[in-house]
Amino acid sequence: MTLLGRLTSYNFILRNRHSLFVRTLNCSTLPNHHHQPSFSGSVSPVLEDDAGRDHEVYKKCHNGGGTFHKSAYIDPTAHVELGAFIHPRSHVSANVHIGSGAIIGPEVSIGQSTTIGYNVALTNCTVGDSCVIHNGVCIGQDGFGFYVDEDGNMVKKPQTLKVRIGNHVEIGANSCIDRGSWRDTAVGDYSKIDNLVQIGHNVVIGKNCMLCGQVGIAGSVTVGDYVTFGGRVAVRDHVSIVSKVRLAANSCVTKDISVPGDYGGFPAVPIHEWRRHLAGHRRNSK
């Protein structure tokens, strides 16, 4: 075969391979992922039918270009940015703004005038009115609950309940709030949460609380109203904290706090007692 003939044959093979790749790519990017792409070069009629059905089930939001399931309710004034995805039976109220990359899970409810940032994941939760949820927040994922069975293996405890976020709540970037296992996790009205905060399953936080950066609250904690957590405060599980308590940065709450006031230290004690301990330690170290 001449050089020209070999080049012509080679180009024909490349064109055929390119056509096969394009057809295969179109199959693999359909919303229905139950069918694996075929590399035989043929397109299954089932995939085409599924594509048509998915096209009818998922719609494009006229205000922003995001995608939503036809069973979800999207108020006409809500703005759903391109790249956001809203799952079935969710409810998005008036004047809500949802940023690109946000995922709104099935049956999630978002109150009016709430702002959802980029790459937020909301599942198993309700969010109140006029809230601000910053970029990367995750709400409603499973809590960290395990037990050791009779064979010595770690077994996951069921995490089946929800998270309830009140009105006028602000949640900082990359914070996480776990869903409940025996009661709903809850954050009260007007509470403010900083970046990188972890709230475990079954935690109930009252109204007008403030949680500074890197606070960690273990499961089943109950917090009253007007409680302030300084940066990097830690709270052990099943602890109760009465209303109007302030915790100094880096404190660790290991038992119930039943008297309002200021606390600090590890373990957290009334602030004047903690300061006496610090002063005595300095004197002894000289």
Backbone as JSON, one array per atom type, in Angstrom:
{
  "sequence": "MTLLGRLTSYNFILRNRHSLFVRTLNCSTLPNHHHQPSFSGSVSPVLEDDAGRDHEVYKKCHNGGGTFHKSAYIDPTAHVELGAFIHPRSHVSANVHIGSGAIIGPEVSIGQSTTIGYNVALTNCTVGDSCVIHNGVCIGQDGFGFYVDEDGNMVKKPQTLKVRIGNHVEIGANSCIDRGSWRDTAVGDYSKIDNLVQIGHNVVIGKNCMLCGQVGIAGSVTVGDYVTFGGRVAVRDHVSIVSKVRLAANSCVTKDISVPGDYGGFPAVPIHEWRRHLAGHRRNSK",
  "N": [[0.86, -1.2, 0.0], [0.5, 2.23, -0.79], [2.06, 5.24, 0.62], [0.22, 7.35, 0.72], [-2.18, 5.92, 0.65], [-2.06, 4.51, 3.07], [-2.18, 6.64, 4.92], [-4.73, 7.65, 4.36], [-6.35, 5.48, 5.12], [-5.73, 5.4, 7.88], [-6.74, 7.9, 8.77], [-9.46, 7.44, 8.36], [-9.97, 5.47, 10.3], [-9.46, 6.94, 12.65], [-11.54, 8.82, 12.48], [-13.77, 7.17, 12.78], [-13.33, 6.17, 15.4], [-13.48, 8.57, 16.83], [-16.17, 9.24, 16.4], [-17.39, 7.08, 17.74], [-16.54, 7.62, 20.35], [-17.82, 10.07, 20.9], [-20.54, 9.36, 20.76], [-20.66, 7.51, 22.85], [-19.92, 9.14, 25.04], [-22.12, 10.87, 25.12], [-24.09, 9.11, 25.98], [-23.19, 8.39, 28.55], [-23.42, 10.69, 30.0], [-26.04, 11.14, 30.52], [-28.82, 11.89, 32.73], [-29.87, 9.56, 33.96], [-28.29, 7.12, 35.67], [-28.32, 4.42, 35.87], [-27.77, 2.81, 33.77], [-24.97, 1.51, 32.23], [-22.47, 2.96, 30.11], [-22.18, 1.92, 26.72], [-19.57, 0.56, 24.8], [-19.71, -0.37, 22.27], [-20.37, 1.12, 20.16], [-22.99, 1.48, 19.46], [-26.13, 2.99, 20.26], [-28.33, 2.49, 22.88], [-31.85, 2.05, 22.63], [-33.26, 2.24, 25.04], [-31.8, 3.99, 26.62], [-32.25, 6.36, 25.22], [-35.02, 6.67, 25.61], [-35.07, 6.94, 28.42], [-33.65, 9.29, 28.65], [-35.45, 11.1, 27.55], [-37.52, 10.96, 29.45], [-36.19, 11.87, 31.78], [-35.63, 14.42, 30.97], [-38.14, 15.53, 31.06], [-38.71, 15.31, 33.79], [-36.78, 16.79, 35.23], [-36.22, 20.21, 35.4], [-35.32, 23.46, 34.1], [-34.53, 26.33, 35.89], [-36.09, 29.37, 35.34], [-35.28, 31.72, 36.43], [-32.26, 32.25, 36.83], [-31.16, 29.78, 36.01], [-30.62, 27.34, 37.27], [-31.15, 23.81, 38.14], [-34.06, 21.9, 38.75], [-36.25, 19.48, 40.28], [-39.4, 18.42, 38.98], [-41.33, 17.98, 40.91], [-40.62, 19.62, 42.97], [-41.22, 22.71, 44.71], [-40.74, 25.89, 43.54], [-40.58, 29.16, 44.24], [-41.62, 31.85, 42.12], [-40.11, 34.18, 42.49], [-37.72, 33.34, 43.5], [-34.2, 32.91, 43.17], [-32.22, 30.79, 41.48], [-29.12, 29.82, 40.92], [-27.14, 28.95, 38.01], [-25.96, 25.66, 37.93], [-26.74, 24.98, 40.46], [-28.74, 22.54, 42.21], [-31.85, 21.11, 42.75], [-33.65, 18.84, 44.57], [-36.34, 16.29, 44.53], [-39.6, 17.26, 45.8], [-38.83, 19.36, 47.39], [-38.99, 22.64, 48.92], [-38.86, 25.91, 48.04], [-38.91, 29.13, 49.05], [-40.24, 32.52, 48.66], [-38.09, 35.02, 47.28], [-35.68, 33.77, 47.82], [-32.21, 33.09, 47.49], [-30.07, 30.98, 45.79], [-26.89, 29.73, 45.51], [-24.41, 28.84, 42.98], [-23.57, 25.41, 42.53], [-24.77, 24.54, 44.83], [-26.59, 22.05, 46.61], [-29.78, 21.01, 47.1], [-31.46, 18.9, 49.01], [-33.88, 16.12, 48.91], [-37.18, 17.01, 49.93], [-36.42, 19.17, 51.46], [-36.93, 22.27, 53.09], [-36.92, 25.73, 52.54], [-37.01, 28.87, 53.95], [-38.46, 32.16, 53.29], [-36.58, 34.81, 51.74], [-34.04, 33.88, 52.33], [-30.54, 33.27, 52.02], [-28.47, 31.16, 50.24], [-25.24, 29.98, 50.01], [-22.39, 29.29, 47.78], [-21.83, 25.9, 46.81], [-23.13, 24.68, 48.96], [-24.58, 22.1, 50.94], [-27.64, 20.81, 51.59], [-29.58, 18.63, 53.39], [-32.23, 16.62, 54.68], [-33.48, 18.62, 56.34], [-34.91, 21.72, 57.6], [-35.01, 25.15, 56.85], [-35.26, 28.38, 58.15], [-36.77, 31.7, 57.77], [-35.08, 34.49, 56.24], [-32.4, 33.73, 56.61], [-28.81, 33.29, 56.48], [-26.64, 31.3, 54.82], [-23.48, 30.36, 54.49], [-20.76, 29.75, 52.12], [-20.05, 26.34, 51.36], [-21.24, 25.1, 53.55], [-22.56, 22.31, 55.33], [-25.5, 20.68, 56.06], [-27.52, 18.44, 57.81], [-26.46, 15.92, 57.33], [-25.55, 12.52, 58.3], [-25.18, 11.93, 61.81], [-22.36, 11.31, 64.03], [-22.45, 8.4, 65.12], [-21.96, 5.35, 66.67], [-21.75, 1.91, 67.73], [-20.37, -0.9, 69.54], [-20.76, -4.18, 68.54], [-21.73, -7.6, 69.53], [-19.76, -9.08, 68.39], [-17.59, -7.52, 68.43], [-17.41, -5.57, 66.49], [-17.6, -2.37, 64.91], [-20.67, -0.79, 64.64], [-23.04, 1.08, 62.86], [-25.19, 3.46, 64.32], [-28.66, 4.13, 63.75], [-29.43, 7.09, 61.96], [-31.86, 9.11, 61.57], [-33.46, 11.36, 61.75], [-34.06, 14.96, 61.62], [-32.73, 18.3, 60.88], [-33.45, 21.41, 62.26], [-33.49, 24.68, 61.42], [-33.79, 27.88, 62.69], [-35.33, 31.19, 62.29], [-33.65, 34.01, 60.83], [-31.04, 33.14, 61.19], [-27.51, 32.83, 60.97], [-24.95, 31.09, 59.35], [-21.63, 30.2, 59.26], [-18.93, 29.74, 56.83], [-18.18, 26.44, 55.7], [-19.1, 25.11, 57.96], [-20.68, 22.48, 59.89], [-23.66, 20.72, 60.52], [-25.16, 18.13, 62.1], [-27.76, 15.7, 61.46], [-30.5, 14.54, 63.55], [-30.78, 11.69, 65.82], [-32.34, 10.63, 67.95], [-33.76, 12.87, 68.62], [-34.67, 15.87, 66.86], [-32.0, 17.82, 65.6], [-31.45, 21.23, 66.42], [-31.39, 24.76, 65.81], [-31.82, 27.83, 67.27], [-33.83, 30.85, 66.71], [-32.26, 33.78, 65.4], [-29.7, 33.07, 66.12], [-26.11, 32.96, 65.73], [-23.53, 31.61, 63.85], [-20.15, 30.93, 63.46], [-17.38, 30.4, 61.12], [-16.29, 27.03, 60.31], [-17.46, 25.41, 62.33], [-18.6, 22.7, 64.29], [-21.51, 20.95, 64.87], [-23.0, 18.49, 66.63], [-25.12, 15.5, 66.35], [-28.53, 15.62, 67.51], [-28.24, 17.91, 69.03], [-29.48, 20.79, 70.66], [-29.81, 24.14, 70.27], [-30.4, 27.28, 71.65], [-32.15, 30.48, 71.31], [-30.66, 33.45, 69.9], [-27.96, 32.83, 70.31], [-24.34, 32.74, 70.14], [-21.74, 31.4, 68.32], [-18.41, 31.14, 68.07], [-15.53, 30.78, 65.84], [-14.44, 27.45, 65.04], [-15.67, 26.11, 67.12], [-16.74, 23.17, 68.8], [-19.35, 21.0, 69.28], [-20.49, 18.27, 70.92], [-22.64, 15.33, 70.57], [-26.16, 15.46, 71.49], [-26.26, 17.63, 73.22], [-27.69, 20.29, 75.14], [-28.46, 23.62, 74.83], [-29.14, 26.75, 76.23], [-30.76, 30.01, 75.8], [-29.17, 33.0, 74.53], [-26.44, 32.33, 74.81], [-22.93, 32.41, 74.66], [-20.21, 31.23, 72.84], [-16.8, 31.24, 72.96], [-13.93, 31.27, 70.7], [-12.94, 28.03, 69.58], [-14.1, 26.59, 71.64], [-15.02, 23.63, 73.35], [-17.52, 21.16, 73.83], [-18.64, 18.5, 75.7], [-20.51, 15.43, 75.14], [-24.07, 15.12, 75.82], [-24.36, 17.19, 77.67], [-25.82, 19.91, 79.49], [-26.42, 23.37, 79.14], [-27.22, 26.26, 80.75], [-29.27, 29.19, 80.06], [-27.83, 32.4, 79.12], [-25.03, 32.2, 79.46], [-21.53, 32.69, 79.2], [-18.7, 31.55, 77.53], [-15.25, 31.37, 77.76], [-12.63, 31.6, 75.27], [-11.17, 28.56, 74.03], [-12.1, 27.0, 76.1], [-13.38, 24.07, 77.82], [-16.23, 22.29, 78.19], [-17.27, 20.02, 80.48], [-19.24, 19.13, 82.15], [-22.63, 19.7, 83.31], [-23.78, 23.09, 83.15], [-25.41, 25.08, 85.27], [-25.86, 27.55, 86.3], [-26.19, 30.89, 85.36], [-23.62, 32.98, 83.84], [-20.08, 33.8, 83.52], [-17.63, 31.62, 82.22], [-14.64, 29.59, 82.12], [-11.69, 27.77, 81.05], [-10.25, 24.4, 81.44], [-11.29, 21.67, 83.01], [-14.27, 23.65, 82.28], [-14.91, 26.28, 84.51], [-16.39, 28.66, 86.84], [-15.53, 32.0, 85.91], [-13.99, 33.64, 87.63], [-12.91, 31.81, 89.37], [-11.36, 30.32, 87.64], [-9.49, 32.28, 86.89], [-8.18, 32.68, 89.31], [-6.92, 30.21, 89.57], [-5.15, 30.37, 87.4], [-3.56, 32.55, 88.2], [-2.39, 31.5, 90.55], [-0.95, 29.39, 89.43], [0.95, 30.79, 87.94], [2.41, 32.05, 89.98], [3.49, 29.85, 91.33], [5.13, 28.82, 89.4], [7.28, 30.47, 89.23]],
  "CA": [[0.0, 0.0, 0.0], [1.29, 3.46, -0.84], [2.0, 6.09, 1.81], [-1.06, 8.08, 0.69], [-3.24, 4.98, 1.0], [-2.0, 4.23, 4.51], [-2.66, 7.82, 5.64], [-6.18, 7.72, 4.19], [-6.93, 4.45, 5.99], [-5.53, 5.83, 9.27], [-7.69, 8.98, 9.07], [-10.79, 6.83, 8.45], [-10.07, 4.82, 11.61], [-9.57, 7.98, 13.67], [-12.88, 9.4, 12.44], [-14.7, 6.21, 13.37], [-13.11, 6.17, 16.85], [-14.01, 9.82, 17.37], [-17.63, 9.12, 16.4], [-17.73, 6.16, 18.82], [-16.32, 8.3, 21.63], [-18.85, 11.08, 21.09], [-21.8, 8.69, 21.08], [-20.53, 6.92, 24.18], [-19.94, 10.22, 26.01], [-23.49, 11.35, 25.25], [-24.85, 8.15, 26.79], [-22.73, 8.36, 29.94], [-23.74, 11.93, 30.71], [-27.47, 11.26, 30.77], [-29.12, 11.9, 34.17], [-30.13, 8.22, 34.48], [-26.99, 6.46, 35.78], [-28.48, 2.99, 36.11], [-27.27, 2.1, 32.61], [-23.56, 1.76, 31.96], [-22.25, 3.28, 28.71], [-21.72, 0.84, 25.87], [-18.46, 0.93, 23.94], [-19.85, -1.09, 21.01], [-20.65, 2.07, 19.09], [-24.43, 1.59, 19.26], [-26.85, 3.65, 21.33], [-29.5, 1.7, 23.25], [-33.11, 2.81, 22.65], [-33.68, 2.46, 26.43], [-31.15, 5.22, 27.06], [-32.93, 7.49, 24.61], [-36.29, 6.85, 26.3], [-34.8, 7.48, 29.75], [-33.26, 10.7, 28.49], [-36.66, 11.88, 27.37], [-38.24, 11.04, 30.72], [-35.44, 12.74, 32.68], [-35.79, 15.78, 30.49], [-39.43, 16.0, 31.54], [-38.74, 15.33, 35.25], [-35.93, 17.86, 35.71], [-36.46, 21.44, 34.63], [-34.37, 24.55, 34.27], [-35.14, 27.5, 36.52], [-36.04, 30.54, 34.45], [-34.61, 32.8, 37.15], [-30.91, 31.86, 37.25], [-30.65, 28.67, 35.2], [-30.39, 26.11, 38.01], [-31.95, 22.65, 37.81], [-34.93, 21.45, 39.84], [-37.19, 18.41, 39.98], [-40.72, 18.99, 38.74], [-42.14, 17.89, 42.12], [-40.2, 20.66, 43.91], [-41.87, 24.01, 44.55], [-39.8, 27.01, 43.46], [-41.32, 30.42, 44.08], [-41.15, 32.59, 40.94], [-39.14, 35.22, 42.84], [-36.46, 32.72, 43.95], [-33.11, 32.92, 42.17], [-31.44, 29.55, 41.58], [-28.04, 30.02, 39.97], [-26.71, 27.86, 37.17], [-25.12, 24.73, 38.67], [-27.45, 24.54, 41.66], [-29.6, 21.39, 41.91], [-32.9, 20.98, 43.76], [-34.2, 17.49, 44.49], [-37.8, 16.21, 44.59], [-40.46, 17.62, 46.92], [-38.28, 20.47, 48.17], [-39.81, 23.86, 48.9], [-38.03, 27.11, 48.03], [-39.88, 30.22, 49.22], [-40.03, 33.77, 47.93], [-36.88, 35.84, 47.41], [-34.52, 32.96, 48.2], [-31.11, 33.07, 46.52], [-29.29, 29.75, 45.92], [-25.68, 29.89, 44.72], [-23.94, 27.75, 42.13], [-22.99, 24.26, 43.21], [-25.55, 24.14, 46.0], [-27.45, 20.88, 46.46], [-30.92, 21.04, 48.01], [-31.9, 17.52, 49.01], [-35.31, 15.86, 48.88], [-38.07, 17.45, 51.0], [-35.84, 20.29, 52.22], [-37.73, 23.48, 53.03], [-36.14, 26.95, 52.75], [-37.9, 30.0, 54.17], [-38.32, 33.3, 52.39], [-35.47, 35.78, 51.85], [-32.82, 33.21, 52.8], [-29.46, 33.21, 51.03], [-27.67, 29.93, 50.29], [-23.99, 30.25, 49.29], [-21.87, 28.32, 46.83], [-21.44, 24.54, 47.25], [-23.81, 24.29, 50.19], [-25.34, 20.85, 50.84], [-28.73, 20.75, 52.56], [-30.38, 17.41, 53.35], [-32.93, 16.28, 55.93], [-33.52, 19.82, 57.18], [-35.72, 22.88, 57.25], [-34.3, 26.41, 57.11], [-36.25, 29.43, 58.35], [-36.77, 32.93, 56.97], [-34.02, 35.5, 56.36], [-31.14, 33.13, 57.06], [-27.64, 33.36, 55.59], [-25.83, 30.09, 54.92], [-22.32, 30.7, 53.67], [-20.22, 28.74, 51.21], [-19.5, 25.08, 51.84], [-21.92, 24.57, 54.74], [-23.27, 21.03, 55.19], [-26.52, 20.52, 57.08], [-28.43, 17.31, 57.68], [-25.79, 14.64, 57.13], [-25.62, 11.64, 59.46], [-24.34, 12.18, 62.97], [-21.28, 10.35, 64.29], [-22.97, 7.5, 66.14], [-21.6, 3.95, 66.44], [-21.62, 1.08, 68.92], [-19.64, -2.14, 69.32], [-21.67, -5.31, 68.68], [-21.24, -8.74, 70.3], [-18.57, -9.62, 67.73], [-16.51, -6.54, 68.53], [-17.36, -4.73, 65.3], [-18.27, -1.07, 64.97], [-21.92, -0.78, 63.9], [-23.6, 2.43, 62.81], [-26.52, 3.71, 64.87], [-29.52, 4.82, 62.77], [-29.53, 8.54, 62.02], [-33.03, 9.19, 60.69], [-34.26, 12.56, 61.97], [-33.75, 16.14, 60.81], [-32.18, 19.52, 61.47], [-34.37, 22.55, 62.15], [-32.81, 25.97, 61.55], [-34.8, 28.92, 62.91], [-35.33, 32.39, 61.46], [-32.58, 35.0, 61.02], [-29.81, 32.44, 61.61], [-26.38, 32.91, 60.03], [-24.04, 29.95, 59.53], [-20.39, 30.51, 58.56], [-18.43, 28.84, 55.8], [-17.64, 25.11, 56.02], [-19.62, 24.56, 59.21], [-21.46, 21.26, 59.7], [-24.69, 20.46, 61.53], [-25.62, 16.76, 61.85], [-29.16, 15.37, 61.71], [-30.72, 13.86, 64.81], [-31.05, 10.25, 65.87], [-33.49, 10.44, 68.83], [-34.53, 14.1, 68.52], [-34.14, 16.73, 65.81], [-31.03, 18.87, 65.9], [-32.14, 22.51, 66.24], [-30.71, 26.03, 66.08], [-32.9, 28.79, 67.5], [-33.9, 32.11, 65.98], [-31.27, 34.85, 65.57], [-28.37, 32.59, 66.53], [-25.08, 33.22, 64.73], [-22.49, 30.57, 63.89], [-18.96, 31.33, 62.71], [-16.82, 29.4, 60.22], [-15.64, 25.8, 60.8], [-18.1, 24.97, 63.57], [-19.21, 21.38, 64.22], [-22.62, 20.73, 65.79], [-23.31, 17.07, 66.51], [-26.52, 15.09, 66.28], [-29.43, 15.82, 68.66], [-27.94, 19.15, 69.76], [-30.48, 21.85, 70.61], [-29.24, 25.45, 70.6], [-31.49, 28.22, 71.83], [-32.21, 31.72, 70.53], [-29.68, 34.52, 70.12], [-26.65, 32.31, 70.73], [-23.23, 33.07, 69.26], [-20.7, 30.37, 68.33], [-17.26, 31.61, 67.32], [-14.88, 29.82, 64.97], [-13.88, 26.18, 65.48], [-16.4, 25.51, 68.24], [-17.18, 21.8, 68.57], [-20.37, 20.59, 70.24], [-20.76, 16.85, 70.75], [-24.04, 14.97, 70.44], [-27.18, 15.49, 72.54], [-26.08, 18.78, 74.11], [-28.78, 21.25, 75.16], [-27.94, 24.96, 75.11], [-30.21, 27.72, 76.4], [-30.74, 31.23, 75.0], [-28.16, 34.03, 74.82], [-25.19, 31.7, 75.22], [-21.82, 32.77, 73.77], [-19.07, 30.33, 72.85], [-15.59, 31.78, 72.37], [-13.28, 30.43, 69.7], [-12.41, 26.71, 69.9], [-14.73, 25.97, 72.8], [-15.47, 22.25, 73.15], [-18.57, 20.74, 74.76], [-18.79, 17.05, 75.65], [-21.86, 14.98, 74.84], [-25.13, 15.04, 76.84], [-24.23, 18.27, 78.65], [-26.8, 20.99, 79.41], [-25.89, 24.69, 79.49], [-28.34, 27.14, 81.01], [-29.24, 30.45, 79.3], [-27.01, 33.55, 79.55], [-23.68, 31.76, 79.84], [-20.45, 33.04, 78.26], [-17.57, 30.65, 77.67], [-14.01, 31.94, 77.22], [-12.0, 30.83, 74.19], [-10.42, 27.35, 74.38], [-12.68, 26.31, 77.26], [-13.94, 22.74, 77.56], [-17.33, 22.03, 79.11], [-17.32, 18.58, 80.73], [-20.43, 18.81, 82.95], [-23.71, 20.68, 83.17], [-23.67, 24.44, 83.72], [-26.78, 25.38, 85.67], [-25.93, 28.92, 86.81], [-25.71, 31.84, 84.36], [-22.4, 33.69, 84.17], [-18.92, 33.62, 82.66], [-16.88, 30.41, 82.55], [-13.46, 29.38, 81.3], [-10.76, 26.74, 81.49], [-10.44, 22.98, 81.12], [-12.7, 21.85, 82.64], [-14.78, 25.0, 82.46], [-15.37, 26.65, 85.85], [-16.67, 30.1, 86.87], [-14.37, 32.71, 85.39], [-13.14, 34.15, 88.71], [-12.17, 30.66, 89.87], [-10.34, 30.0, 86.62], [-8.44, 33.28, 86.97], [-7.38, 32.39, 90.5], [-6.05, 29.07, 89.24], [-4.08, 30.85, 86.53], [-2.63, 33.38, 88.99], [-1.63, 30.6, 91.41], [0.0, 28.64, 88.61], [2.07, 31.68, 87.59], [3.23, 32.26, 91.17], [4.22, 28.61, 91.62], [6.11, 28.51, 88.35], [8.41, 31.39, 89.3]],
  "C": [[0.89, 1.24, 0.0], [1.14, 4.26, 0.44], [0.69, 6.86, 1.87], [-2.21, 7.17, 1.1], [-3.24, 4.68, 2.48], [-2.52, 5.4, 5.33], [-4.17, 7.95, 5.54], [-6.89, 6.71, 5.08], [-6.84, 4.84, 7.45], [-6.52, 6.92, 9.67], [-9.12, 8.44, 9.2], [-11.0, 6.16, 9.81], [-10.23, 5.85, 12.72], [-10.95, 8.59, 13.7], [-13.91, 8.47, 13.07], [-14.57, 6.16, 14.89], [-13.66, 7.42, 17.5], [-15.53, 9.76, 17.45], [-18.1, 8.2, 17.52], [-17.61, 6.84, 20.17], [-17.42, 9.31, 21.92], [-20.17, 10.44, 21.46], [-21.78, 8.07, 22.47], [-20.6, 7.99, 25.26], [-21.35, 10.75, 26.21], [-24.33, 10.4, 26.09], [-24.47, 8.26, 28.26], [-23.09, 9.6, 30.7], [-25.24, 12.14, 30.88], [-27.75, 11.23, 32.27], [-29.38, 10.53, 34.75], [-28.83, 7.44, 34.48], [-27.13, 4.97, 36.01], [-27.93, 2.16, 34.95], [-25.82, 2.46, 32.38], [-23.38, 2.06, 30.48], [-21.71, 2.09, 27.95], [-20.62, 1.34, 24.96], [-18.52, 0.18, 22.61], [-20.12, -0.15, 19.85], [-22.12, 2.25, 18.82], [-25.07, 2.24, 20.48], [-28.12, 2.89, 21.61], [-30.75, 2.55, 23.21], [-33.6, 3.09, 24.06], [-33.08, 3.75, 26.96], [-31.84, 6.44, 26.48], [-34.27, 7.75, 25.28], [-36.09, 7.45, 27.69], [-34.42, 8.94, 29.68], [-34.48, 11.58, 28.33], [-37.43, 12.04, 28.66], [-37.53, 11.97, 31.69], [-35.57, 14.19, 32.27], [-37.11, 16.37, 30.96], [-39.46, 16.16, 33.05], [-37.94, 16.49, 35.81], [-36.05, 19.06, 34.79], [-35.4, 22.49, 34.96], [-35.1, 25.76, 34.85], [-34.99, 28.71, 35.62], [-35.32, 31.71, 35.11], [-33.27, 32.3, 37.69], [-30.33, 30.67, 36.52], [-30.35, 27.4, 35.96], [-31.38, 25.02, 37.63], [-32.8, 22.25, 39.01], [-35.85, 20.34, 39.35], [-38.59, 18.99, 39.87], [-41.63, 18.91, 39.96], [-41.74, 18.91, 43.17], [-40.99, 21.94, 43.64], [-40.81, 25.1, 44.59], [-40.62, 28.28, 43.26], [-40.76, 31.2, 42.89], [-40.11, 33.66, 41.24], [-37.81, 34.64, 43.32], [-35.46, 32.72, 42.81], [-32.23, 31.7, 42.42], [-30.35, 29.61, 40.51], [-27.72, 28.75, 39.18], [-25.72, 26.97, 37.94], [-25.7, 24.29, 39.98], [-28.44, 23.44, 41.27], [-30.57, 21.19, 43.07], [-33.63, 19.66, 43.55], [-35.71, 17.48, 44.7], [-38.4, 16.67, 45.92], [-39.85, 18.67, 47.85], [-39.14, 21.71, 47.98], [-38.88, 25.07, 49.05], [-38.96, 28.31, 48.0], [-39.45, 31.48, 48.47], [-38.71, 34.43, 48.29], [-35.68, 35.07, 47.96], [-33.48, 33.06, 47.09], [-30.25, 31.83, 46.8], [-28.11, 29.83, 44.97], [-25.31, 28.65, 43.93], [-23.31, 26.64, 42.95], [-23.75, 23.8, 44.43], [-26.44, 22.95, 45.66], [-28.53, 20.96, 47.54], [-31.57, 19.66, 47.93], [-33.4, 17.36, 49.02], [-36.02, 16.37, 50.14], [-37.45, 18.5, 51.91], [-36.72, 21.52, 52.03], [-36.86, 24.69, 53.37], [-37.1, 28.12, 52.84], [-37.56, 31.19, 53.3], [-37.14, 34.19, 52.77], [-34.21, 35.17, 52.45], [-31.81, 33.14, 51.67], [-28.62, 31.96, 51.27], [-26.43, 30.15, 49.43], [-23.6, 29.15, 48.33], [-21.54, 26.99, 47.52], [-21.98, 24.17, 48.62], [-24.57, 22.99, 49.94], [-26.37, 20.81, 51.96], [-29.52, 19.46, 52.35], [-31.08, 17.26, 54.69], [-33.06, 17.48, 56.86], [-34.59, 20.79, 56.7], [-34.94, 24.13, 57.67], [-35.35, 27.52, 57.15], [-36.08, 30.61, 57.42], [-35.53, 33.76, 57.26], [-32.74, 34.94, 56.96], [-30.03, 33.38, 56.03], [-26.79, 32.12, 55.84], [-24.67, 30.24, 53.94], [-21.76, 29.48, 52.94], [-19.74, 27.49, 51.94], [-20.16, 24.5, 53.07], [-22.61, 23.24, 54.39], [-24.24, 20.87, 56.36], [-27.35, 19.28, 56.78], [-27.79, 15.99, 57.36], [-25.87, 13.8, 58.4], [-24.7, 12.09, 60.58], [-23.33, 11.05, 63.17], [-21.72, 9.45, 65.44], [-22.71, 6.05, 65.8], [-21.62, 3.22, 67.78], [-20.9, -0.21, 68.54], [-20.6, -3.31, 69.54], [-21.0, -6.47, 69.42], [-20.0, -9.38, 69.68], [-17.39, -8.65, 67.77], [-16.39, -5.62, 67.34], [-18.11, -3.42, 65.54], [-19.5, -1.1, 64.07], [-22.53, 0.61, 63.99], [-24.98, 2.48, 63.46], [-27.38, 4.43, 63.83], [-29.58, 6.32, 63.03], [-30.65, 8.93, 61.05], [-33.84, 10.48, 60.83], [-33.69, 13.76, 61.22], [-33.0, 17.22, 61.6], [-33.2, 20.63, 61.24], [-33.6, 23.83, 62.43], [-33.88, 27.05, 61.65], [-34.68, 30.08, 61.94], [-34.15, 33.3, 61.82], [-31.3, 34.35, 61.57], [-28.75, 32.63, 60.54], [-25.39, 31.81, 60.37], [-22.82, 30.17, 58.64], [-19.9, 29.39, 57.67], [-17.86, 27.54, 56.39], [-18.02, 24.6, 57.41], [-20.53, 23.37, 58.9], [-22.44, 21.08, 60.85], [-25.31, 19.1, 61.2], [-27.1, 16.6, 62.17], [-29.3, 14.58, 63.01], [-30.92, 12.36, 64.68], [-32.23, 9.95, 66.79], [-34.31, 11.71, 69.02], [-33.89, 14.94, 67.42], [-33.06, 17.65, 66.36], [-31.68, 20.22, 65.59], [-31.23, 23.68, 66.58], [-31.78, 27.1, 66.15], [-32.77, 30.07, 66.7], [-32.78, 33.07, 66.39], [-29.92, 34.35, 66.08], [-27.38, 32.74, 65.38], [-23.92, 32.23, 64.93], [-21.36, 30.97, 62.96], [-18.51, 30.2, 61.78], [-16.3, 28.18, 60.98], [-16.15, 25.36, 62.17], [-18.75, 23.61, 63.33], [-20.28, 21.25, 65.3], [-23.11, 19.3, 65.58], [-24.8, 16.78, 66.51], [-27.24, 15.3, 67.62], [-29.14, 17.07, 69.48], [-29.09, 20.13, 69.58], [-29.85, 23.14, 71.12], [-30.37, 26.47, 70.62], [-31.39, 29.44, 70.93], [-31.06, 32.65, 70.9], [-28.36, 34.02, 70.7], [-25.59, 32.71, 69.7], [-22.13, 32.03, 69.43], [-19.55, 30.86, 67.45], [-16.53, 30.45, 66.63], [-14.31, 28.6, 65.69], [-14.5, 25.64, 66.77], [-16.82, 24.09, 67.84], [-18.14, 21.38, 69.66], [-20.72, 19.13, 69.96], [-22.26, 16.57, 70.84], [-24.87, 15.15, 71.7], [-26.95, 16.57, 73.59], [-27.3, 19.69, 74.01], [-28.24, 22.59, 75.63], [-29.12, 25.92, 75.2], [-30.08, 28.91, 75.46], [-29.61, 32.15, 75.45], [-26.87, 33.43, 75.39], [-24.12, 32.04, 74.18], [-20.68, 31.78, 73.95], [-17.88, 31.04, 72.2], [-14.95, 30.8, 71.39], [-12.73, 29.13, 70.28], [-12.94, 26.14, 71.21], [-15.2, 24.57, 72.42], [-16.5, 21.9, 74.23], [-18.74, 19.23, 74.61], [-20.26, 16.68, 75.46], [-22.76, 14.97, 76.08], [-25.0, 16.07, 77.96], [-25.34, 19.28, 78.41], [-26.15, 22.29, 79.87], [-27.08, 25.64, 79.6], [-28.2, 28.42, 80.16], [-28.29, 31.46, 79.95], [-25.7, 33.09, 80.17], [-22.72, 32.25, 78.76], [-19.24, 32.17, 78.57], [-16.35, 31.26, 77.0], [-13.42, 31.01, 76.16], [-11.17, 29.67, 74.76], [-10.93, 26.65, 75.64], [-13.2, 24.94, 76.83], [-14.99, 22.45, 78.63], [-17.47, 20.51, 79.26], [-18.51, 18.16, 81.57], [-21.43, 19.94, 82.82], [-23.33, 22.03, 83.79], [-25.09, 24.91, 84.0], [-26.96, 26.8, 86.2], [-25.43, 29.87, 85.72], [-24.44, 32.54, 84.82], [-21.3, 33.38, 83.18], [-18.1, 32.44, 83.16], [-15.66, 30.32, 81.65], [-12.62, 28.24, 81.84], [-11.13, 25.34, 81.04], [-10.19, 22.17, 82.39], [-13.2, 23.24, 82.95], [-15.34, 25.19, 83.87], [-15.72, 28.14, 85.81], [-15.39, 30.91, 86.62], [-13.45, 33.22, 86.51], [-12.32, 33.0, 89.31], [-11.05, 30.27, 88.91], [-9.18, 31.0, 86.7], [-7.57, 33.09, 88.21], [-6.43, 31.23, 90.26], [-4.88, 29.52, 88.38], [-3.06, 31.67, 87.31], [-1.79, 32.5, 89.91], [-0.61, 29.8, 90.64], [1.2, 29.5, 88.25], [2.98, 31.89, 88.8], [4.08, 31.01, 91.47], [5.29, 28.29, 90.6], [7.31, 29.43, 88.39], [9.53, 30.81, 90.17]]
}
